Amino acid sequence: MKQFDFKVQSPVGIHARPAVLLVEKARTYQSKIILEKGTQRANAKNMISLLTLRARQHEIVTFMIEGPDEDRAAEELKEFCIHNL
């Protein structure tokens, strides 16, 4: 399993548009991708689940990635987050 923390930079947090982009990106991987904020967890491949986190600007979310392409997914998602979240 790969894991990394990311501090949300977007002024709107992980809201509608950024969430759509993240879901689309997450669905390109076979691995299971979970986001965690505090005690809440969300499936990064499910829009409704992701929006329930209500991750706001400057909050830390943890990405937990497990599966056959976890190494590639972790690296590419880190880069994706820098530019989109």
Biopython code that builds the backbone (N, CA, C, O; Angstrom):
import numpy as np
from Bio.PDB.StructureBuilder import StructureBuilder

atoms = [
    (1, "MET", "N", (0.841, -1.190, 0.000)),
    (1, "MET", "CA", (0.000, 0.000, 0.000)),
    (1, "MET", "C", (0.878, 1.243, 0.000)),
    (1, "MET", "O", (1.881, 1.315, 0.711)),
    (2, "LYS", "N", (0.489, 2.202, -0.798)),
    (2, "LYS", "CA", (1.156, 3.500, -0.851)),
    (2, "LYS", "C", (0.259, 4.520, -0.167)),
    (2, "LYS", "O", (-0.966, 4.404, -0.203)),
    (3, "GLN", "N", (0.866, 5.506, 0.449)),
    (3, "GLN", "CA", (0.103, 6.520, 1.165)),
    (3, "GLN", "C", (0.844, 7.851, 1.092)),
    (3, "GLN", "O", (2.072, 7.892, 1.159)),
    (4, "PHE", "N", (0.090, 8.934, 0.956)),
    (4, "PHE", "CA", (0.697, 10.263, 1.037)),
    (4, "PHE", "C", (-0.346, 11.272, 1.503)),
    (4, "PHE", "O", (-1.544, 11.095, 1.284)),
    (5, "ASP", "N", (0.127, 12.324, 2.143)),
    (5, "ASP", "CA", (-0.732, 13.416, 2.604)),
    (5, "ASP", "C", (-0.657, 14.552, 1.601)),
    (5, "ASP", "O", (0.372, 14.786, 0.967)),
    (6, "PHE", "N", (-1.774, 15.247, 1.477)),
    (6, "PHE", "CA", (-1.812, 16.411, 0.595)),
    (6, "PHE", "C", (-2.613, 17.520, 1.266)),
    (6, "PHE", "O", (-3.705, 17.280, 1.782)),
    (7, "LYS", "N", (-2.070, 18.727, 1.259)),
    (7, "LYS", "CA", (-2.755, 19.894, 1.809)),
    (7, "LYS", "C", (-3.532, 20.554, 0.670)),
    (7, "LYS", "O", (-2.937, 21.020, -0.301)),
    (8, "VAL", "N", (-4.836, 20.593, 0.788)),
    (8, "VAL", "CA", (-5.706, 21.134, -0.258)),
    (8, "VAL", "C", (-5.382, 22.609, -0.465)),
    (8, "VAL", "O", (-5.386, 23.389, 0.487)),
    (9, "GLN", "N", (-5.104, 22.987, -1.698)),
    (9, "GLN", "CA", (-4.729, 24.359, -2.036)),
    (9, "GLN", "C", (-5.861, 25.149, -2.702)),
    (9, "GLN", "O", (-5.894, 26.377, -2.625)),
    (10, "SER", "N", (-6.768, 24.454, -3.342)),
    (10, "SER", "CA", (-7.844, 25.121, -4.068)),
    (10, "SER", "C", (-8.714, 25.938, -3.121)),
    (10, "SER", "O", (-9.120, 25.433, -2.074)),
    (11, "PRO", "N", (-9.009, 27.195, -3.467)),
    (11, "PRO", "CA", (-9.858, 28.037, -2.617)),
    (11, "PRO", "C", (-11.249, 27.437, -2.359)),
    (11, "PRO", "O", (-11.874, 27.734, -1.341)),
    (12, "VAL", "N", (-11.727, 26.599, -3.277)),
    (12, "VAL", "CA", (-13.049, 25.979, -3.089)),
    (12, "VAL", "C", (-12.939, 24.601, -2.456)),
    (12, "VAL", "O", (-13.949, 23.925, -2.262)),
    (13, "GLY", "N", (-11.725, 24.180, -2.132)),
    (13, "GLY", "CA", (-11.522, 22.855, -1.560)),
    (13, "GLY", "C", (-11.777, 21.781, -2.604)),
    (13, "GLY", "O", (-11.735, 22.045, -3.805)),
    (14, "ILE", "N", (-12.044, 20.562, -2.134)),
    (14, "ILE", "CA", (-12.384, 19.488, -3.072)),
    (14, "ILE", "C", (-13.892, 19.555, -3.249)),
    (14, "ILE", "O", (-14.649, 18.784, -2.660)),
    (15, "HIS", "N", (-14.297, 20.501, -4.078)),
    (15, "HIS", "CA", (-15.704, 20.758, -4.360)),
    (15, "HIS", "C", (-16.018, 20.233, -5.758)),
    (15, "HIS", "O", (-15.211, 19.494, -6.323)),
    (16, "ALA", "N", (-17.129, 20.581, -6.311)),
    (16, "ALA", "CA", (-17.653, 19.994, -7.543)),
    (16, "ALA", "C", (-16.618, 19.808, -8.664)),
    (16, "ALA", "O", (-16.330, 18.673, -9.044)),
    (17, "ARG", "N", (-16.067, 20.877, -9.187)),
    (17, "ARG", "CA", (-15.162, 20.757, -10.344)),
    (17, "ARG", "C", (-13.884, 19.987, -9.998)),
    (17, "ARG", "O", (-13.530, 19.054, -10.719)),
    (18, "PRO", "N", (-13.181, 20.346, -8.919)),
    (18, "PRO", "CA", (-11.987, 19.571, -8.575)),
    (18, "PRO", "C", (-12.308, 18.103, -8.274)),
    (18, "PRO", "O", (-11.513, 17.215, -8.585)),
    (19, "ALA", "N", (-13.453, 17.855, -7.681)),
    (19, "ALA", "CA", (-13.844, 16.476, -7.366)),
    (19, "ALA", "C", (-14.079, 15.669, -8.634)),
    (19, "ALA", "O", (-13.677, 14.508, -8.709)),
    (20, "VAL", "N", (-14.718, 16.259, -9.622)),
    (20, "VAL", "CA", (-14.946, 15.567, -10.899)),
    (20, "VAL", "C", (-13.604, 15.180, -11.520)),
    (20, "VAL", "O", (-13.435, 14.055, -11.989)),
    (21, "LEU", "N", (-12.666, 16.102, -11.523)),
    (21, "LEU", "CA", (-11.350, 15.824, -12.092)),
    (21, "LEU", "C", (-10.645, 14.695, -11.342)),
    (21, "LEU", "O", (-10.018, 13.833, -11.957)),
    (22, "LEU", "N", (-10.749, 14.704, -10.012)),
    (22, "LEU", "CA", (-10.104, 13.667, -9.219)),
    (22, "LEU", "C", (-10.745, 12.302, -9.465)),
    (22, "LEU", "O", (-10.037, 11.305, -9.606)),
    (23, "VAL", "N", (-12.057, 12.249, -9.519)),
    (23, "VAL", "CA", (-12.755, 10.985, -9.783)),
    (23, "VAL", "C", (-12.345, 10.439, -11.149)),
    (23, "VAL", "O", (-12.058, 9.250, -11.283)),
    (24, "GLU", "N", (-12.317, 11.300, -12.155)),
    (24, "GLU", "CA", (-11.926, 10.857, -13.495)),
    (24, "GLU", "C", (-10.503, 10.304, -13.493)),
    (24, "GLU", "O", (-10.229, 9.279, -14.116)),
    (25, "LYS", "N", (-9.608, 10.980, -12.797)),
    (25, "LYS", "CA", (-8.217, 10.525, -12.722)),
    (25, "LYS", "C", (-8.130, 9.208, -11.959)),
    (25, "LYS", "O", (-7.458, 8.282, -12.413)),
    (26, "ALA", "N", (-8.791, 9.105, -10.819)),
    (26, "ALA", "CA", (-8.737, 7.893, -9.992)),
    (26, "ALA", "C", (-9.256, 6.676, -10.740)),
    (26, "ALA", "O", (-8.752, 5.568, -10.557)),
    (27, "ARG", "N", (-10.250, 6.878, -11.572)),
    (27, "ARG", "CA", (-10.842, 5.761, -12.313)),
    (27, "ARG", "C", (-9.929, 5.207, -13.400)),
    (27, "ARG", "O", (-10.231, 4.168, -13.986)),
    (28, "THR", "N", (-8.828, 5.877, -13.674)),
    (28, "THR", "CA", (-7.896, 5.362, -14.680)),
    (28, "THR", "C", (-6.973, 4.288, -14.104)),
    (28, "THR", "O", (-6.207, 3.671, -14.844)),
    (29, "TYR", "N", (-7.040, 4.061, -12.795)),
    (29, "TYR", "CA", (-6.178, 3.076, -12.138)),
    (29, "TYR", "C", (-6.989, 1.867, -11.670)),
    (29, "TYR", "O", (-8.169, 1.980, -11.340)),
    (30, "GLN", "N", (-6.334, 0.725, -11.649)),
    (30, "GLN", "CA", (-6.964, -0.485, -11.133)),
    (30, "GLN", "C", (-6.995, -0.487, -9.609)),
    (30, "GLN", "O", (-7.888, -1.084, -9.007)),
    (31, "SER", "N", (-6.042, 0.165, -8.995)),
    (31, "SER", "CA", (-5.913, 0.167, -7.539)),
    (31, "SER", "C", (-7.106, 0.814, -6.849)),
    (31, "SER", "O", (-7.785, 1.673, -7.413)),
    (32, "LYS", "N", (-7.341, 0.386, -5.629)),
    (32, "LYS", "CA", (-8.343, 0.999, -4.764)),
    (32, "LYS", "C", (-7.723, 2.285, -4.216)),
    (32, "LYS", "O", (-6.596, 2.269, -3.723)),
    (33, "ILE", "N", (-8.460, 3.404, -4.302)),
    (33, "ILE", "CA", (-7.940, 4.699, -3.853)),
    (33, "ILE", "C", (-8.926, 5.292, -2.854)),
    (33, "ILE", "O", (-10.074, 5.589, -3.185)),
    (34, "ILE", "N", (-8.450, 5.455, -1.628)),
    (34, "ILE", "CA", (-9.272, 5.990, -0.548)),
    (34, "ILE", "C", (-8.658, 7.309, -0.083)),
    (34, "ILE", "O", (-7.440, 7.423, 0.059)),
    (35, "LEU", "N", (-9.513, 8.300, 0.150)),
    (35, "LEU", "CA", (-9.078, 9.554, 0.753)),
    (35, "LEU", "C", (-9.594, 9.589, 2.179)),
    (35, "LEU", "O", (-10.720, 9.181, 2.460)),
    (36, "GLU", "N", (-8.758, 10.080, 3.065)),
    (36, "GLU", "CA", (-9.132, 10.153, 4.467)),
    (36, "GLU", "C", (-8.902, 11.569, 4.973)),
    (36, "GLU", "O", (-7.860, 12.172, 4.714)),
    (37, "LYS", "N", (-9.887, 12.092, 5.698)),
    (37, "LYS", "CA", (-9.765, 13.399, 6.356)),
    (37, "LYS", "C", (-10.291, 13.212, 7.771)),
    (37, "LYS", "O", (-11.487, 13.016, 7.984)),
    (38, "GLY", "N", (-9.383, 13.276, 8.728)),
    (38, "GLY", "CA", (-9.784, 12.995, 10.102)),
    (38, "GLY", "C", (-10.237, 11.548, 10.220)),
    (38, "GLY", "O", (-9.484, 10.625, 9.909)),
    (39, "THR", "N", (-11.475, 11.356, 10.674)),
    (39, "THR", "CA", (-12.010, 9.999, 10.817)),
    (39, "THR", "C", (-12.881, 9.594, 9.631)),
    (39, "THR", "O", (-13.408, 8.482, 9.596)),
    (40, "GLN", "N", (-13.032, 10.494, 8.661)),
    (40, "GLN", "CA", (-13.868, 10.209, 7.499)),
    (40, "GLN", "C", (-13.036, 9.599, 6.373)),
    (40, "GLN", "O", (-11.875, 9.954, 6.169)),
    (41, "ARG", "N", (-13.662, 8.674, 5.653)),
    (41, "ARG", "CA", (-13.016, 8.063, 4.489)),
    (41, "ARG", "C", (-13.948, 8.150, 3.292)),
    (41, "ARG", "O", (-15.171, 8.125, 3.426)),
    (42, "ALA", "N", (-13.331, 8.253, 2.109)),
    (42, "ALA", "CA", (-14.119, 8.329, 0.876)),
    (42, "ALA", "C", (-13.424, 7.574, -0.240)),
    (42, "ALA", "O", (-12.196, 7.547, -0.326)),
    (43, "ASN", "N", (-14.229, 6.965, -1.086)),
    (43, "ASN", "CA", (-13.742, 6.288, -2.280)),
    (43, "ASN", "C", (-13.470, 7.356, -3.335)),
    (43, "ASN", "O", (-14.386, 8.067, -3.747)),
    (44, "ALA", "N", (-12.225, 7.473, -3.772)),
    (44, "ALA", "CA", (-11.850, 8.511, -4.739)),
    (44, "ALA", "C", (-12.451, 8.279, -6.119)),
    (44, "ALA", "O", (-12.385, 9.161, -6.975)),
    (45, "LYS", "N", (-13.029, 7.117, -6.345)),
    (45, "LYS", "CA", (-13.643, 6.815, -7.635)),
    (45, "LYS", "C", (-15.147, 7.053, -7.629)),
    (45, "LYS", "O", (-15.834, 6.754, -8.605)),
    (46, "ASN", "N", (-15.659, 7.597, -6.516)),
    (46, "ASN", "CA", (-17.090, 7.833, -6.371)),
    (46, "ASN", "C", (-17.328, 9.291, -5.987)),
    (46, "ASN", "O", (-16.906, 9.737, -4.920)),
    (47, "MET", "N", (-18.003, 10.024, -6.859)),
    (47, "MET", "CA", (-18.211, 11.459, -6.666)),
    (47, "MET", "C", (-18.927, 11.781, -5.346)),
    (47, "MET", "O", (-18.479, 12.641, -4.588)),
    (48, "ILE", "N", (-20.024, 11.097, -5.080)),
    (48, "ILE", "CA", (-20.797, 11.385, -3.861)),
    (48, "ILE", "C", (-19.954, 11.106, -2.621)),
    (48, "ILE", "O", (-19.935, 11.902, -1.682)),
    (49, "SER", "N", (-19.262, 9.980, -2.624)),
    (49, "SER", "CA", (-18.407, 9.625, -1.501)),
    (49, "SER", "C", (-17.346, 10.704, -1.278)),
    (49, "SER", "O", (-17.097, 11.115, -0.145)),
    (50, "LEU", "N", (-16.737, 11.147, -2.344)),
    (50, "LEU", "CA", (-15.681, 12.155, -2.262)),
    (50, "LEU", "C", (-16.204, 13.486, -1.713)),
    (50, "LEU", "O", (-15.546, 14.122, -0.890)),
    (51, "LEU", "N", (-17.369, 13.897, -2.163)),
    (51, "LEU", "CA", (-17.929, 15.167, -1.703)),
    (51, "LEU", "C", (-18.311, 15.143, -0.228)),
    (51, "LEU", "O", (-18.353, 16.192, 0.416)),
    (52, "THR", "N", (-18.590, 13.959, 0.317)),
    (52, "THR", "CA", (-18.956, 13.884, 1.735)),
    (52, "THR", "C", (-17.793, 14.242, 2.660)),
    (52, "THR", "O", (-18.006, 14.528, 3.838)),
    (53, "LEU", "N", (-16.572, 14.228, 2.138)),
    (53, "LEU", "CA", (-15.427, 14.635, 2.962)),
    (53, "LEU", "C", (-15.458, 16.119, 3.305)),
    (53, "LEU", "O", (-14.979, 16.534, 4.360)),
    (54, "ARG", "N", (-16.024, 16.909, 2.404)),
    (54, "ARG", "CA", (-16.044, 18.374, 2.577)),
    (54, "ARG", "C", (-14.649, 18.919, 2.901)),
    (54, "ARG", "O", (-14.471, 19.712, 3.825)),
    (55, "ALA", "N", (-13.684, 18.477, 2.125)),
    (55, "ALA", "CA", (-12.303, 18.927, 2.321)),
    (55, "ALA", "C", (-12.166, 20.366, 1.842)),
    (55, "ALA", "O", (-12.440, 20.681, 0.684)),
    (56, "ARG", "N", (-11.746, 21.213, 2.736)),
    (56, "ARG", "CA", (-11.618, 22.644, 2.450)),
    (56, "ARG", "C", (-10.149, 23.035, 2.269)),
    (56, "ARG", "O", (-9.231, 22.273, 2.573)),
    (57, "GLN", "N", (-9.972, 24.246, 1.766)),
    (57, "GLN", "CA", (-8.626, 24.771, 1.552)),
    (57, "GLN", "C", (-7.826, 24.695, 2.853)),
    (57, "GLN", "O", (-8.340, 25.005, 3.927)),
    (58, "HIS", "N", (-6.581, 24.285, 2.746)),
    (58, "HIS", "CA", (-5.610, 24.156, 3.836)),
    (58, "HIS", "C", (-5.822, 22.930, 4.725)),
    (58, "HIS", "O", (-5.062, 22.731, 5.673)),
    (59, "GLU", "N", (-6.829, 22.105, 4.447)),
    (59, "GLU", "CA", (-7.005, 20.871, 5.200)),
    (59, "GLU", "C", (-6.142, 19.773, 4.585)),
    (59, "GLU", "O", (-5.855, 19.787, 3.388)),
    (60, "ILE", "N", (-5.736, 18.830, 5.418)),
    (60, "ILE", "CA", (-4.899, 17.717, 4.975)),
    (60, "ILE", "C", (-5.780, 16.510, 4.684)),
    (60, "ILE", "O", (-6.604, 16.111, 5.507)),
    (61, "VAL", "N", (-5.592, 15.936, 3.501)),
    (61, "VAL", "CA", (-6.248, 14.674, 3.160)),
    (61, "VAL", "C", (-5.144, 13.639, 2.910)),
    (61, "VAL", "O", (-4.083, 13.955, 2.371)),
    (62, "THR", "N", (-5.417, 12.423, 3.309)),
    (62, "THR", "CA", (-4.471, 11.324, 3.115)),
    (62, "THR", "C", (-4.982, 10.421, 2.015)),
    (62, "THR", "O", (-6.126, 9.967, 2.048)),
    (63, "PHE", "N", (-4.134, 10.165, 1.047)),
    (63, "PHE", "CA", (-4.444, 9.236, -0.037)),
    (63, "PHE", "C", (-3.881, 7.874, 0.348)),
    (63, "PHE", "O", (-2.706, 7.760, 0.698)),
    (64, "MET", "N", (-4.718, 6.841, 0.283)),
    (64, "MET", "CA", (-4.288, 5.473, 0.531)),
    (64, "MET", "C", (-4.595, 4.669, -0.727)),
    (64, "MET", "O", (-5.748, 4.565, -1.147)),
    (65, "ILE", "N", (-3.557, 4.109, -1.313)),
    (65, "ILE", "CA", (-3.674, 3.466, -2.620)),
    (65, "ILE", "C", (-3.162, 2.031, -2.502)),
    (65, "ILE", "O", (-2.044, 1.790, -2.046)),
    (66, "GLU", "N", (-4.000, 1.091, -2.919)),
    (66, "GLU", "CA", (-3.608, -0.309, -2.831)),
    (66, "GLU", "C", (-4.068, -1.063, -4.066)),
    (66, "GLU", "O", (-5.248, -1.040, -4.419)),
    (67, "GLY", "N", (-3.126, -1.730, -4.718)),
    (67, "GLY", "CA", (-3.483, -2.507, -5.893)),
    (67, "GLY", "C", (-2.306, -2.699, -6.824)),
    (67, "GLY", "O", (-1.176, -2.330, -6.503)),
    (68, "PRO", "N", (-2.581, -3.282, -7.986)),
    (68, "PRO", "CA", (-1.500, -3.658, -8.903)),
    (68, "PRO", "C", (-0.729, -2.481, -9.502)),
    (68, "PRO", "O", (0.426, -2.646, -9.895)),
    (69, "ASP", "N", (-1.332, -1.318, -9.579)),
    (69, "ASP", "CA", (-0.634, -0.158, -10.147)),
    (69, "ASP", "C", (-0.456, 0.959, -9.115)),
    (69, "ASP", "O", (-0.429, 2.138, -9.467)),
    (70, "GLU", "N", (-0.335, 0.580, -7.846)),
    (70, "GLU", "CA", (-0.271, 1.568, -6.765)),
    (70, "GLU", "C", (0.931, 2.498, -6.859)),
    (70, "GLU", "O", (0.818, 3.678, -6.528)),
    (71, "ASP", "N", (2.073, 1.997, -7.299)),
    (71, "ASP", "CA", (3.258, 2.860, -7.399)),
    (71, "ASP", "C", (3.024, 3.984, -8.411)),
    (71, "ASP", "O", (3.254, 5.159, -8.123)),
    (72, "ARG", "N", (2.568, 3.600, -9.584)),
    (72, "ARG", "CA", (2.302, 4.593, -10.636)),
    (72, "ARG", "C", (1.179, 5.527, -10.207)),
    (72, "ARG", "O", (1.271, 6.739, -10.404)),
    (73, "ALA", "N", (0.124, 4.977, -9.626)),
    (73, "ALA", "CA", (-1.015, 5.793, -9.196)),
    (73, "ALA", "C", (-0.589, 6.828, -8.155)),
    (73, "ALA", "O", (-0.984, 7.991, -8.238)),
    (74, "ALA", "N", (0.203, 6.415, -7.191)),
    (74, "ALA", "CA", (0.642, 7.341, -6.139)),
    (74, "ALA", "C", (1.444, 8.497, -6.725)),
    (74, "ALA", "O", (1.199, 9.658, -6.398)),
    (75, "GLU", "N", (2.393, 8.181, -7.583)),
    (75, "GLU", "CA", (3.218, 9.237, -8.178)),
    (75, "GLU", "C", (2.396, 10.183, -9.042)),
    (75, "GLU", "O", (2.540, 11.402, -8.947)),
    (76, "GLU", "N", (1.548, 9.633, -9.872)),
    (76, "GLU", "CA", (0.753, 10.475, -10.768)),
    (76, "GLU", "C", (-0.310, 11.271, -10.011)),
    (76, "GLU", "O", (-0.606, 12.407, -10.381)),
    (77, "LEU", "N", (-0.880, 10.698, -8.969)),
    (77, "LEU", "CA", (-1.875, 11.441, -8.190)),
    (77, "LEU", "C", (-1.251, 12.578, -7.394)),
    (77, "LEU", "O", (-1.878, 13.622, -7.218)),
    (78, "LYS", "N", (-0.024, 12.393, -6.910)),
    (78, "LYS", "CA", (0.671, 13.487, -6.240)),
    (78, "LYS", "C", (0.798, 14.676, -7.189)),
    (78, "LYS", "O", (0.484, 15.811, -6.831)),
    (79, "GLU", "N", (1.256, 14.399, -8.382)),
    (79, "GLU", "CA", (1.432, 15.463, -9.380)),
    (79, "GLU", "C", (0.089, 16.086, -9.756)),
    (79, "GLU", "O", (-0.022, 17.306, -9.879)),
    (80, "PHE", "N", (-0.929, 15.247, -9.936)),
    (80, "PHE", "CA", (-2.265, 15.723, -10.243)),
    (80, "PHE", "C", (-2.772, 16.684, -9.164)),
    (80, "PHE", "O", (-3.328, 17.736, -9.479)),
    (81, "CYS", "N", (-2.583, 16.327, -7.912)),
    (81, "CYS", "CA", (-3.063, 17.149, -6.802)),
    (81, "CYS", "C", (-2.410, 18.521, -6.785)),
    (81, "CYS", "O", (-3.075, 19.526, -6.533)),
    (82, "ILE", "N", (-1.125, 18.565, -7.049)),
    (82, "ILE", "CA", (-0.405, 19.840, -7.057)),
    (82, "ILE", "C", (-1.025, 20.820, -8.035)),
    (82, "ILE", "O", (-1.089, 22.018, -7.759)),
    (83, "HIS", "N", (-1.482, 20.324, -9.173)),
    (83, "HIS", "CA", (-2.009, 21.196, -10.216)),
    (83, "HIS", "C", (-3.524, 21.402, -10.174)),
    (83, "HIS", "O", (-4.036, 22.332, -10.797)),
    (84, "ASN", "N", (-4.243, 20.548, -9.450)),
    (84, "ASN", "CA", (-5.705, 20.600, -9.517)),
    (84, "ASN", "C", (-6.424, 20.731, -8.182)),
    (84, "ASN", "O", (-7.598, 21.101, -8.159)),
    (85, "LEU", "N", (-5.765, 20.443, -7.088)),
    (85, "LEU", "CA", (-6.443, 20.516, -5.793)),
    (85, "LEU", "C", (-5.770, 21.510, -4.882)),
    (85, "LEU", "O", (-6.208, 21.702, -3.747)),
]
sb = StructureBuilder()
sb.init_structure("model")
sb.init_model(0)
sb.init_chain("A")
sb.init_seg("    ")
for serial, (resi, resn, name, xyz) in enumerate(atoms, 1):
    if name == "N":
        sb.init_residue(resn, " ", resi, " ")
    sb.init_atom(name, np.array(xyz, "f"), 0.0, 1.0, " ", f" {name:<3s}", serial, name[0])
structure = sb.get_structure()
